Amino acid sequence: MDVQIYTPYITLGQLLKMADIVSSGGEVKGFLEDEQVLVNGQPEQRRGRKLYPGDQITILGKQYEIRAK
């Protein structure tokens, strides 16, 4: 699934909210502690991780790719 962004980057926490995986920023930390998230094939637990166009993120078995608009 492509995620269109209008800024140079978004954070992992913002992606989780955009994809309706969490409903608020307060849920992000707990989600990342409980679930494995991969950014470009590497495990990631930092909610502030910057995601740039071309990055591939795997969350709950779904693949997301950041695209510049």
CHARMM internal coordinates of N, CA and C (Angstrom, degrees):
IC EDIT
DIST 1 N 1 CA 1.4416
DIST 1 CA 1 C 1.5265
ANGL 1 N 1 CA 1 C 108.60
DIST 1 C 2 N 1.3080
ANGL 1 CA 1 C 2 N 117.23
DIHE 1 N 1 CA 1 C 2 N 128.69
DIST 2 N 2 CA 1.4581
ANGL 1 C 2 N 2 CA 121.25
DIHE 1 CA 1 C 2 N 2 CA 178.37
DIST 2 CA 2 C 1.5211
ANGL 2 N 2 CA 2 C 110.55
DIHE 1 C 2 N 2 CA 2 C -84.56
DIST 2 C 3 N 1.3276
ANGL 2 CA 2 C 3 N 115.39
DIHE 2 N 2 CA 2 C 3 N 139.50
DIST 3 N 3 CA 1.4549
ANGL 2 C 3 N 3 CA 122.10
DIHE 2 CA 2 C 3 N 3 CA 176.11
DIST 3 CA 3 C 1.5240
ANGL 3 N 3 CA 3 C 106.96
DIHE 2 C 3 N 3 CA 3 C -116.25
DIST 3 C 4 N 1.3184
ANGL 3 CA 3 C 4 N 116.80
DIHE 3 N 3 CA 3 C 4 N 113.15
DIST 4 N 4 CA 1.4682
ANGL 3 C 4 N 4 CA 121.91
DIHE 3 CA 3 C 4 N 4 CA -178.72
DIST 4 CA 4 C 1.5254
ANGL 4 N 4 CA 4 C 109.43
DIHE 3 C 4 N 4 CA 4 C -83.34
DIST 4 C 5 N 1.3449
ANGL 4 CA 4 C 5 N 116.05
DIHE 4 N 4 CA 4 C 5 N 131.42
DIST 5 N 5 CA 1.4643
ANGL 4 C 5 N 5 CA 119.47
DIHE 4 CA 4 C 5 N 5 CA 175.42
DIST 5 CA 5 C 1.5232
ANGL 5 N 5 CA 5 C 108.83
DIHE 4 C 5 N 5 CA 5 C -123.70
DIST 5 C 6 N 1.3174
ANGL 5 CA 5 C 6 N 114.51
DIHE 5 N 5 CA 5 C 6 N 152.50
DIST 6 N 6 CA 1.4643
ANGL 5 C 6 N 6 CA 121.43
DIHE 5 CA 5 C 6 N 6 CA -177.76
DIST 6 CA 6 C 1.5214
ANGL 6 N 6 CA 6 C 111.44
DIHE 5 C 6 N 6 CA 6 C -110.70
DIST 6 C 7 N 1.3253
ANGL 6 CA 6 C 7 N 117.08
DIHE 6 N 6 CA 6 C 7 N 0.60
DIST 7 N 7 CA 1.4503
ANGL 6 C 7 N 7 CA 123.91
DIHE 6 CA 6 C 7 N 7 CA 179.95
DIST 7 CA 7 C 1.5247
ANGL 7 N 7 CA 7 C 107.91
DIHE 6 C 7 N 7 CA 7 C -115.44
DIST 7 C 8 N 1.3269
ANGL 7 CA 7 C 8 N 118.42
DIHE 7 N 7 CA 7 C 8 N 169.14
DIST 8 N 8 CA 1.4733
ANGL 7 C 8 N 8 CA 118.80
DIHE 7 CA 7 C 8 N 8 CA -179.91
DIST 8 CA 8 C 1.5240
ANGL 8 N 8 CA 8 C 113.65
DIHE 7 C 8 N 8 CA 8 C -61.36
DIST 8 C 9 N 1.3415
ANGL 8 CA 8 C 9 N 117.97
DIHE 8 N 8 CA 8 C 9 N -29.03
DIST 9 N 9 CA 1.4608
ANGL 8 C 9 N 9 CA 121.82
DIHE 8 CA 8 C 9 N 9 CA 179.63
DIST 9 CA 9 C 1.5234
ANGL 9 N 9 CA 9 C 109.28
DIHE 8 C 9 N 9 CA 9 C -158.03
DIST 9 C 10 N 1.3361
ANGL 9 CA 9 C 10 N 115.89
DIHE 9 N 9 CA 9 C 10 N 165.49
DIST 10 N 10 CA 1.4633
ANGL 9 C 10 N 10 CA 122.27
DIHE 9 CA 9 C 10 N 10 CA 167.93
DIST 10 CA 10 C 1.5201
ANGL 10 N 10 CA 10 C 106.92
DIHE 9 C 10 N 10 CA 10 C -130.06
DIST 10 C 11 N 1.3173
ANGL 10 CA 10 C 11 N 116.49
DIHE 10 N 10 CA 10 C 11 N 164.41
DIST 11 N 11 CA 1.4595
ANGL 10 C 11 N 11 CA 119.21
DIHE 10 CA 10 C 11 N 11 CA 177.64
DIST 11 CA 11 C 1.5253
ANGL 11 N 11 CA 11 C 109.93
DIHE 10 C 11 N 11 CA 11 C -92.19
DIST 11 C 12 N 1.3084
ANGL 11 CA 11 C 12 N 115.05
DIHE 11 N 11 CA 11 C 12 N 162.65
DIST 12 N 12 CA 1.4619
ANGL 11 C 12 N 12 CA 120.04
DIHE 11 CA 11 C 12 N 12 CA 178.29
DIST 12 CA 12 C 1.5253
ANGL 12 N 12 CA 12 C 110.24
DIHE 11 C 12 N 12 CA 12 C -60.26
DIST 12 C 13 N 1.3132
ANGL 12 CA 12 C 13 N 117.23
DIHE 12 N 12 CA 12 C 13 N -39.00
DIST 13 N 13 CA 1.4604
ANGL 12 C 13 N 13 CA 120.66
DIHE 12 CA 12 C 13 N 13 CA 177.52
DIST 13 CA 13 C 1.5233
ANGL 13 N 13 CA 13 C 111.98
DIHE 12 C 13 N 13 CA 13 C -61.00
DIST 13 C 14 N 1.3248
ANGL 13 CA 13 C 14 N 117.03
DIHE 13 N 13 CA 13 C 14 N -41.05
DIST 14 N 14 CA 1.4587
ANGL 13 C 14 N 14 CA 120.88
DIHE 13 CA 13 C 14 N 14 CA 177.95
DIST 14 CA 14 C 1.5286
ANGL 14 N 14 CA 14 C 110.76
DIHE 13 C 14 N 14 CA 14 C -64.01
DIST 14 C 15 N 1.3332
ANGL 14 CA 14 C 15 N 116.96
DIHE 14 N 14 CA 14 C 15 N -40.25
DIST 15 N 15 CA 1.4648
ANGL 14 C 15 N 15 CA 120.56
DIHE 14 CA 14 C 15 N 15 CA 178.48
DIST 15 CA 15 C 1.5218
ANGL 15 N 15 CA 15 C 110.89
DIHE 14 C 15 N 15 CA 15 C -61.88
DIST 15 C 16 N 1.3309
ANGL 15 CA 15 C 16 N 116.56
DIHE 15 N 15 CA 15 C 16 N -43.75
DIST 16 N 16 CA 1.4637
ANGL 15 C 16 N 16 CA 119.91
DIHE 15 CA 15 C 16 N 16 CA 179.88
DIST 16 CA 16 C 1.5222
ANGL 16 N 16 CA 16 C 111.15
DIHE 15 C 16 N 16 CA 16 C -60.65
DIST 16 C 17 N 1.3264
ANGL 16 CA 16 C 17 N 117.48
DIHE 16 N 16 CA 16 C 17 N -36.70
DIST 17 N 17 CA 1.4612
ANGL 16 C 17 N 17 CA 120.53
DIHE 16 CA 16 C 17 N 17 CA 177.57
DIST 17 CA 17 C 1.5308
ANGL 17 N 17 CA 17 C 110.79
DIHE 16 C 17 N 17 CA 17 C -73.19
DIST 17 C 18 N 1.3294
ANGL 17 CA 17 C 18 N 117.84
DIHE 17 N 17 CA 17 C 18 N -42.48
DIST 18 N 18 CA 1.4639
ANGL 17 C 18 N 18 CA 121.59
DIHE 17 CA 17 C 18 N 18 CA 179.75
DIST 18 CA 18 C 1.5248
ANGL 18 N 18 CA 18 C 111.59
DIHE 17 C 18 N 18 CA 18 C -60.76
DIST 18 C 19 N 1.3213
ANGL 18 CA 18 C 19 N 116.43
DIHE 18 N 18 CA 18 C 19 N -36.78
DIST 19 N 19 CA 1.4639
ANGL 18 C 19 N 19 CA 121.56
DIHE 18 CA 18 C 19 N 19 CA -177.63
DIST 19 CA 19 C 1.5342
ANGL 19 N 19 CA 19 C 111.78
DIHE 18 C 19 N 19 CA 19 C -85.15
DIST 19 C 20 N 1.3283
ANGL 19 CA 19 C 20 N 116.93
DIHE 19 N 19 CA 19 C 20 N 5.90
DIST 20 N 20 CA 1.4697
ANGL 19 C 20 N 20 CA 122.71
DIHE 19 CA 19 C 20 N 20 CA -179.66
DIST 20 CA 20 C 1.5275
ANGL 20 N 20 CA 20 C 112.81
DIHE 19 C 20 N 20 CA 20 C 57.65
DIST 20 C 21 N 1.3128
ANGL 20 CA 20 C 21 N 116.54
DIHE 20 N 20 CA 20 C 21 N 33.46
DIST 21 N 21 CA 1.4645
ANGL 20 C 21 N 21 CA 121.13
DIHE 20 CA 20 C 21 N 21 CA 176.30
DIST 21 CA 21 C 1.5239
ANGL 21 N 21 CA 21 C 109.30
DIHE 20 C 21 N 21 CA 21 C -85.12
DIST 21 C 22 N 1.3245
ANGL 21 CA 21 C 22 N 116.54
DIHE 21 N 21 CA 21 C 22 N -36.54
DIST 22 N 22 CA 1.4640
ANGL 21 C 22 N 22 CA 122.43
DIHE 21 CA 21 C 22 N 22 CA 172.03
DIST 22 CA 22 C 1.5233
ANGL 22 N 22 CA 22 C 106.88
DIHE 21 C 22 N 22 CA 22 C -125.76
DIST 22 C 23 N 1.3211
ANGL 22 CA 22 C 23 N 115.34
DIHE 22 N 22 CA 22 C 23 N 154.51
DIST 23 N 23 CA 1.4646
ANGL 22 C 23 N 23 CA 118.00
DIHE 22 CA 22 C 23 N 23 CA -178.00
DIST 23 CA 23 C 1.5215
ANGL 23 N 23 CA 23 C 113.25
DIHE 22 C 23 N 23 CA 23 C -96.61
DIST 23 C 24 N 1.3398
ANGL 23 CA 23 C 24 N 117.05
DIHE 23 N 23 CA 23 C 24 N -17.17
DIST 24 N 24 CA 1.4658
ANGL 23 C 24 N 24 CA 119.10
DIHE 23 CA 23 C 24 N 24 CA 179.10
DIST 24 CA 24 C 1.5212
ANGL 24 N 24 CA 24 C 110.16
DIHE 23 C 24 N 24 CA 24 C -146.14
DIST 24 C 25 N 1.3175
ANGL 24 CA 24 C 25 N 114.66
DIHE 24 N 24 CA 24 C 25 N 161.83
DIST 25 N 25 CA 1.4570
ANGL 24 C 25 N 25 CA 119.85
DIHE 24 CA 24 C 25 N 25 CA 179.33
DIST 25 CA 25 C 1.5153
ANGL 25 N 25 CA 25 C 112.56
DIHE 24 C 25 N 25 CA 25 C -62.76
DIST 25 C 26 N 1.3331
ANGL 25 CA 25 C 26 N 117.11
DIHE 25 N 25 CA 25 C 26 N -28.18
DIST 26 N 26 CA 1.4543
ANGL 25 C 26 N 26 CA 120.78
DIHE 25 CA 25 C 26 N 26 CA 179.59
DIST 26 CA 26 C 1.5191
ANGL 26 N 26 CA 26 C 113.54
DIHE 25 C 26 N 26 CA 26 C -66.76
DIST 26 C 27 N 1.3160
ANGL 26 CA 26 C 27 N 117.43
DIHE 26 N 26 CA 26 C 27 N -21.53
DIST 27 N 27 CA 1.4660
ANGL 26 C 27 N 27 CA 121.62
DIHE 26 CA 26 C 27 N 27 CA -179.68
DIST 27 CA 27 C 1.5275
ANGL 27 N 27 CA 27 C 112.74
DIHE 26 C 27 N 27 CA 27 C -85.29
DIST 27 C 28 N 1.3176
ANGL 27 CA 27 C 28 N 116.92
DIHE 27 N 27 CA 27 C 28 N -14.90
DIST 28 N 28 CA 1.4691
ANGL 27 C 28 N 28 CA 120.86
DIHE 27 CA 27 C 28 N 28 CA -172.96
DIST 28 CA 28 C 1.5218
ANGL 28 N 28 CA 28 C 111.98
DIHE 27 C 28 N 28 CA 28 C -62.10
DIST 28 C 29 N 1.3226
ANGL 28 CA 28 C 29 N 117.34
DIHE 28 N 28 CA 28 C 29 N -47.71
DIST 29 N 29 CA 1.4639
ANGL 28 C 29 N 29 CA 120.68
DIHE 28 CA 28 C 29 N 29 CA -176.58
DIST 29 CA 29 C 1.5249
ANGL 29 N 29 CA 29 C 111.20
DIHE 28 C 29 N 29 CA 29 C -58.78
DIST 29 C 30 N 1.3272
ANGL 29 CA 29 C 30 N 116.95
DIHE 29 N 29 CA 29 C 30 N -47.77
DIST 30 N 30 CA 1.4601
ANGL 29 C 30 N 30 CA 120.60
DIHE 29 CA 29 C 30 N 30 CA 179.37
DIST 30 CA 30 C 1.5120
ANGL 30 N 30 CA 30 C 112.24
DIHE 29 C 30 N 30 CA 30 C -63.09
DIST 30 C 31 N 1.3278
ANGL 30 CA 30 C 31 N 116.72
DIHE 30 N 30 CA 30 C 31 N -40.09
DIST 31 N 31 CA 1.4607
ANGL 30 C 31 N 31 CA 120.59
DIHE 30 CA 30 C 31 N 31 CA 178.22
DIST 31 CA 31 C 1.5235
ANGL 31 N 31 CA 31 C 110.46
DIHE 30 C 31 N 31 CA 31 C -60.38
DIST 31 C 32 N 1.3320
ANGL 31 CA 31 C 32 N 116.58
DIHE 31 N 31 CA 31 C 32 N -46.22
DIST 32 N 32 CA 1.4639
ANGL 31 C 32 N 32 CA 120.17
DIHE 31 CA 31 C 32 N 32 CA -177.49
DIST 32 CA 32 C 1.5272
ANGL 32 N 32 CA 32 C 111.93
DIHE 31 C 32 N 32 CA 32 C -67.98
DIST 32 C 33 N 1.3325
ANGL 32 CA 32 C 33 N 117.53
DIHE 32 N 32 CA 32 C 33 N -26.84
DIST 33 N 33 CA 1.4663
ANGL 32 C 33 N 33 CA 120.21
DIHE 32 CA 32 C 33 N 33 CA 176.26
DIST 33 CA 33 C 1.5279
ANGL 33 N 33 CA 33 C 111.24
DIHE 32 C 33 N 33 CA 33 C -74.04
DIST 33 C 34 N 1.3382
ANGL 33 CA 33 C 34 N 116.50
DIHE 33 N 33 CA 33 C 34 N -32.90
DIST 34 N 34 CA 1.4622
ANGL 33 C 34 N 34 CA 121.16
DIHE 33 CA 33 C 34 N 34 CA -174.49
DIST 34 CA 34 C 1.5274
ANGL 34 N 34 CA 34 C 114.59
DIHE 33 C 34 N 34 CA 34 C -91.88
DIST 34 C 35 N 1.3185
ANGL 34 CA 34 C 35 N 117.38
DIHE 34 N 34 CA 34 C 35 N -27.96
DIST 35 N 35 CA 1.4609
ANGL 34 C 35 N 35 CA 121.58
DIHE 34 CA 34 C 35 N 35 CA -174.10
DIST 35 CA 35 C 1.5308
ANGL 35 N 35 CA 35 C 110.63
DIHE 34 C 35 N 35 CA 35 C -119.46
DIST 35 C 36 N 1.3181
ANGL 35 CA 35 C 36 N 115.37
DIHE 35 N 35 CA 35 C 36 N 148.06
DIST 36 N 36 CA 1.4595
ANGL 35 C 36 N 36 CA 119.40
DIHE 35 CA 35 C 36 N 36 CA 177.26
DIST 36 CA 36 C 1.5294
ANGL 36 N 36 CA 36 C 109.60
DIHE 35 C 36 N 36 CA 36 C -85.08
DIST 36 C 37 N 1.3167
ANGL 36 CA 36 C 37 N 114.79
DIHE 36 N 36 CA 36 C 37 N 128.11
DIST 37 N 37 CA 1.4600
ANGL 36 C 37 N 37 CA 122.13
DIHE 36 CA 36 C 37 N 37 CA 175.59
DIST 37 CA 37 C 1.5175
ANGL 37 N 37 CA 37 C 107.08
DIHE 36 C 37 N 37 CA 37 C -121.04
DIST 37 C 38 N 1.3305
ANGL 37 CA 37 C 38 N 116.50
DIHE 37 N 37 CA 37 C 38 N 131.56
DIST 38 N 38 CA 1.4612
ANGL 37 C 38 N 38 CA 121.28
DIHE 37 CA 37 C 38 N 38 CA 178.86
DIST 38 CA 38 C 1.5218
ANGL 38 N 38 CA 38 C 109.45
DIHE 37 C 38 N 38 CA 38 C -111.83
DIST 38 C 39 N 1.3194
ANGL 38 CA 38 C 39 N 115.87
DIHE 38 N 38 CA 38 C 39 N 132.85
DIST 39 N 39 CA 1.4609
ANGL 38 C 39 N 39 CA 121.96
DIHE 38 CA 38 C 39 N 39 CA 173.66
DIST 39 CA 39 C 1.5203
ANGL 39 N 39 CA 39 C 106.06
DIHE 38 C 39 N 39 CA 39 C -116.62
DIST 39 C 40 N 1.3218
ANGL 39 CA 39 C 40 N 115.70
DIHE 39 N 39 CA 39 C 40 N 115.47
DIST 40 N 40 CA 1.4669
ANGL 39 C 40 N 40 CA 121.80
DIHE 39 CA 39 C 40 N 40 CA -176.14
DIST 40 CA 40 C 1.5318
ANGL 40 N 40 CA 40 C 111.02
DIHE 39 C 40 N 40 CA 40 C 52.89
DIST 40 C 41 N 1.3427
ANGL 40 CA 40 C 41 N 115.83
DIHE 40 N 40 CA 40 C 41 N 39.48
DIST 41 N 41 CA 1.4540
ANGL 40 C 41 N 41 CA 121.39
DIHE 40 CA 40 C 41 N 41 CA 176.06
DIST 41 CA 41 C 1.5150
ANGL 41 N 41 CA 41 C 115.48
DIHE 40 C 41 N 41 CA 41 C 84.11
DIST 41 C 42 N 1.3365
ANGL 41 CA 41 C 42 N 118.55
DIHE 41 N 41 CA 41 C 42 N -2.54
DIST 42 N 42 CA 1.4600
ANGL 41 C 42 N 42 CA 122.42
DIHE 41 CA 41 C 42 N 42 CA -178.31
DIST 42 CA 42 C 1.5243
ANGL 42 N 42 CA 42 C 110.48
DIHE 41 C 42 N 42 CA 42 C -110.38
DIST 42 C 43 N 1.3306
ANGL 42 CA 42 C 43 N 118.38
DIHE 42 N 42 CA 42 C 43 N 136.90
DIST 43 N 43 CA 1.4713
ANGL 42 C 43 N 43 CA 120.70
DIHE 42 CA 42 C 43 N 43 CA 178.21
DIST 43 CA 43 C 1.5294
ANGL 43 N 43 CA 43 C 110.62
DIHE 42 C 43 N 43 CA 43 C -59.68
DIST 43 C 44 N 1.3166
ANGL 43 CA 43 C 44 N 116.38
DIHE 43 N 43 CA 43 C 44 N 140.94
DIST 44 N 44 CA 1.4630
ANGL 43 C 44 N 44 CA 121.59
DIHE 43 CA 43 C 44 N 44 CA -178.63
DIST 44 CA 44 C 1.5164
ANGL 44 N 44 CA 44 C 109.63
DIHE 43 C 44 N 44 CA 44 C -140.10
DIST 44 C 45 N 1.3375
ANGL 44 CA 44 C 45 N 116.69
DIHE 44 N 44 CA 44 C 45 N 133.10
DIST 45 N 45 CA 1.4603
ANGL 44 C 45 N 45 CA 121.54
DIHE 44 CA 44 C 45 N 45 CA 178.77
DIST 45 CA 45 C 1.5256
ANGL 45 N 45 CA 45 C 112.32
DIHE 44 C 45 N 45 CA 45 C -125.52
DIST 45 C 46 N 1.3080
ANGL 45 CA 45 C 46 N 118.02
DIHE 45 N 45 CA 45 C 46 N 2.57
DIST 46 N 46 CA 1.4674
ANGL 45 C 46 N 46 CA 120.73
DIHE 45 CA 45 C 46 N 46 CA -178.85
DIST 46 CA 46 C 1.5229
ANGL 46 N 46 CA 46 C 109.87
DIHE 45 C 46 N 46 CA 46 C -89.44
DIST 46 C 47 N 1.3176
ANGL 46 CA 46 C 47 N 117.14
DIHE 46 N 46 CA 46 C 47 N 117.32
DIST 47 N 47 CA 1.4594
ANGL 46 C 47 N 47 CA 120.06
DIHE 46 CA 46 C 47 N 47 CA -178.65
DIST 47 CA 47 C 1.5209
ANGL 47 N 47 CA 47 C 111.88
DIHE 46 C 47 N 47 CA 47 C -67.80
DIST 47 C 48 N 1.3231
ANGL 47 CA 47 C 48 N 117.63
DIHE 47 N 47 CA 47 C 48 N -21.63
DIST 48 N 48 CA 1.4574
ANGL 47 C 48 N 48 CA 121.80
DIHE 47 CA 47 C 48 N 48 CA 179.49
DIST 48 CA 48 C 1.5187
ANGL 48 N 48 CA 48 C 113.82
DIHE 47 C 48 N 48 CA 48 C -90.04
DIST 48 C 49 N 1.3187
ANGL 48 CA 48 C 49 N 117.42
DIHE 48 N 48 CA 48 C 49 N 4.65
DIST 49 N 49 CA 1.4749
ANGL 48 C 49 N 49 CA 121.15
DIHE 48 CA 48 C 49 N 49 CA 179.63
DIST 49 CA 49 C 1.5266
ANGL 49 N 49 CA 49 C 109.30
DIHE 48 C 49 N 49 CA 49 C -56.17
DIST 49 C 50 N 1.3189
ANGL 49 CA 49 C 50 N 116.93
DIHE 49 N 49 CA 49 C 50 N 125.67
DIST 50 N 50 CA 1.4606
ANGL 49 C 50 N 50 CA 121.31
DIHE 49 CA 49 C 50 N 50 CA -179.82
DIST 50 CA 50 C 1.5264
ANGL 50 N 50 CA 50 C 109.78
DIHE 49 C 50 N 50 CA 50 C -78.70
DIST 50 C 51 N 1.3190
ANGL 50 CA 50 C 51 N 115.01
DIHE 50 N 50 CA 50 C 51 N 132.63
DIST 51 N 51 CA 1.4580
ANGL 50 C 51 N 51 CA 122.05
DIHE 50 CA 50 C 51 N 51 CA 178.87
DIST 51 CA 51 C 1.5213
ANGL 51 N 51 CA 51 C 108.37
DIHE 50 C 51 N 51 CA 51 C -113.57
DIST 51 C 52 N 1.3218
ANGL 51 CA 51 C 52 N 115.78
DIHE 51 N 51 CA 51 C 52 N 126.61
DIST 52 N 52 CA 1.4569
ANGL 51 C 52 N 52 CA 122.51
DIHE 51 CA 51 C 52 N 52 CA -176.21
DIST 52 CA 52 C 1.5243
ANGL 52 N 52 CA 52 C 110.60
DIHE 51 C 52 N 52 CA 52 C -111.74
DIST 52 C 53 N 1.3321
ANGL 52 CA 52 C 53 N 117.42
DIHE 52 N 52 CA 52 C 53 N 160.57
DIST 53 N 53 CA 1.4678
ANGL 52 C 53 N 53 CA 119.47
DIHE 52 CA 52 C 53 N 53 CA 176.22
DIST 53 CA 53 C 1.5329
ANGL 53 N 53 CA 53 C 110.60
DIHE 52 C 53 N 53 CA 53 C -51.46
DIST 53 C 54 N 1.3251
ANGL 53 CA 53 C 54 N 114.94
DIHE 53 N 53 CA 53 C 54 N 134.42
DIST 54 N 54 CA 1.4606
ANGL 53 C 54 N 54 CA 121.18
DIHE 53 CA 53 C 54 N 54 CA -178.46
DIST 54 CA 54 C 1.5202
ANGL 54 N 54 CA 54 C 113.25
DIHE 53 C 54 N 54 CA 54 C 98.80
DIST 54 C 55 N 1.3433
ANGL 54 CA 54 C 55 N 117.57
DIHE 54 N 54 CA 54 C 55 N -18.77
DIST 55 N 55 CA 1.4664
ANGL 54 C 55 N 55 CA 119.88
DIHE 54 CA 54 C 55 N 55 CA 178.00
DIST 55 CA 55 C 1.5257
ANGL 55 N 55 CA 55 C 109.75
DIHE 54 C 55 N 55 CA 55 C -67.60
DIST 55 C 56 N 1.3344
ANGL 55 CA 55 C 56 N 115.38
DIHE 55 N 55 CA 55 C 56 N 142.61
DIST 56 N 56 CA 1.4603
ANGL 55 C 56 N 56 CA 121.53
DIHE 55 CA 55 C 56 N 56 CA 177.57
DIST 56 CA 56 C 1.5225
ANGL 56 N 56 CA 56 C 108.12
DIHE 55 C 56 N 56 CA 56 C -115.92
DIST 56 C 57 N 1.3262
ANGL 56 CA 56 C 57 N 115.01
DIHE 56 N 56 CA 56 C 57 N 129.23
DIST 57 N 57 CA 1.4501
ANGL 56 C 57 N 57 CA 121.25
DIHE 56 CA 56 C 57 N 57 CA -175.75
DIST 57 CA 57 C 1.5237
ANGL 57 N 57 CA 57 C 108.65
DIHE 56 C 57 N 57 CA 57 C -123.57
DIST 57 C 58 N 1.3300
ANGL 57 CA 57 C 58 N 116.88
DIHE 57 N 57 CA 57 C 58 N 134.20
DIST 58 N 58 CA 1.4571
ANGL 57 C 58 N 58 CA 122.16
DIHE 57 CA 57 C 58 N 58 CA 176.55
DIST 58 CA 58 C 1.5186
ANGL 58 N 58 CA 58 C 107.90
DIHE 57 C 58 N 58 CA 58 C -113.63
DIST 58 C 59 N 1.3496
ANGL 58 CA 58 C 59 N 115.00
DIHE 58 N 58 CA 58 C 59 N 122.35
DIST 59 N 59 CA 1.4577
ANGL 58 C 59 N 59 CA 121.83
DIHE 58 CA 58 C 59 N 59 CA -179.17
DIST 59 CA 59 C 1.5254
ANGL 59 N 59 CA 59 C 107.70
DIHE 58 C 59 N 59 CA 59 C -134.58
DIST 59 C 60 N 1.3334
ANGL 59 CA 59 C 60 N 116.04
DIHE 59 N 59 CA 59 C 60 N 123.20
DIST 60 N 60 CA 1.4682
ANGL 59 C 60 N 60 CA 121.42
DIHE 59 CA 59 C 60 N 60 CA 179.10
DIST 60 CA 60 C 1.5324
ANGL 60 N 60 CA 60 C 111.83
DIHE 59 C 60 N 60 CA 60 C 50.79
DIST 60 C 61 N 1.3273
ANGL 60 CA 60 C 61 N 116.22
DIHE 60 N 60 CA 60 C 61 N 39.96
DIST 61 N 61 CA 1.4530
ANGL 60 C 61 N 61 CA 121.37
DIHE 60 CA 60 C 61 N 61 CA 177.27
DIST 61 CA 61 C 1.5138
ANGL 61 N 61 CA 61 C 115.63
DIHE 60 C 61 N 61 CA 61 C 80.77
DIST 61 C 62 N 1.3311
ANGL 61 CA 61 C 62 N 117.17
DIHE 61 N 61 CA 61 C 62 N -2.89
DIST 62 N 62 CA 1.4649
ANGL 61 C 62 N 62 CA 120.83
DIHE 61 CA 61 C 62 N 62 CA 178.74
DIST 62 CA 62 C 1.5209
ANGL 62 N 62 CA 62 C 109.39
DIHE 61 C 62 N 62 CA 62 C -101.51
DIST 62 C 63 N 1.3300
ANGL 62 CA 62 C 63 N 114.57
DIHE 62 N 62 CA 62 C 63 N 142.83
DIST 63 N 63 CA 1.4568
ANGL 62 C 63 N 63 CA 121.99
DIHE 62 CA 62 C 63 N 63 CA -178.78
DIST 63 CA 63 C 1.5397
ANGL 63 N 63 CA 63 C 109.57
DIHE 62 C 63 N 63 CA 63 C -100.24
DIST 63 C 64 N 1.3229
ANGL 63 CA 63 C 64 N 116.95
DIHE 63 N 63 CA 63 C 64 N 130.90
DIST 64 N 64 CA 1.4628
ANGL 63 C 64 N 64 CA 123.02
DIHE 63 CA 63 C 64 N 64 CA 176.40
DIST 64 CA 64 C 1.5172
ANGL 64 N 64 CA 64 C 108.12
DIHE 63 C 64 N 64 CA 64 C -123.44
DIST 64 C 65 N 1.3286
ANGL 64 CA 64 C 65 N 116.61
DIHE 64 N 64 CA 64 C 65 N 142.51
DIST 65 N 65 CA 1.4614
ANGL 64 C 65 N 65 CA 120.58
DIHE 64 CA 64 C 65 N 65 CA 175.44
DIST 65 CA 65 C 1.5146
ANGL 65 N 65 CA 65 C 108.91
DIHE 64 C 65 N 65 CA 65 C -128.40
DIST 65 C 66 N 1.3368
ANGL 65 CA 65 C 66 N 114.98
DIHE 65 N 65 CA 65 C 66 N 132.64
DIST 66 N 66 CA 1.4575
ANGL 65 C 66 N 66 CA 120.70
DIHE 65 CA 65 C 66 N 66 CA -179.46
DIST 66 CA 66 C 1.5194
ANGL 66 N 66 CA 66 C 108.51
DIHE 65 C 66 N 66 CA 66 C -81.59
DIST 66 C 67 N 1.3217
ANGL 66 CA 66 C 67 N 115.83
DIHE 66 N 66 CA 66 C 67 N 130.16
DIST 67 N 67 CA 1.4617
ANGL 66 C 67 N 67 CA 123.09
DIHE 66 CA 66 C 67 N 67 CA 179.24
DIST 67 CA 67 C 1.5190
ANGL 67 N 67 CA 67 C 110.09
DIHE 66 C 67 N 67 CA 67 C -127.49
DIST 67 C 68 N 1.3141
ANGL 67 CA 67 C 68 N 116.68
DIHE 67 N 67 CA 67 C 68 N 138.61
DIST 68 N 68 CA 1.4641
ANGL 67 C 68 N 68 CA 121.79
DIHE 67 CA 67 C 68 N 68 CA 176.06
DIST 68 CA 68 C 1.5102
ANGL 68 N 68 CA 68 C 109.67
DIHE 67 C 68 N 68 CA 68 C -79.89
DIST 68 C 69 N 1.2833
ANGL 68 CA 68 C 69 N 116.34
DIHE 68 N 68 CA 68 C 69 N 140.11
DIST 69 N 69 CA 1.4785
ANGL 68 C 69 N 69 CA 121.31
DIHE 68 CA 68 C 69 N 69 CA 177.93
DIST 69 CA 69 C 1.5010
ANGL 69 N 69 CA 69 C 109.11
DIHE 68 C 69 N 69 CA 69 C -96.10
END
COOR INIT
IC SEED 1 N 1 CA 1 C
IC BUILD
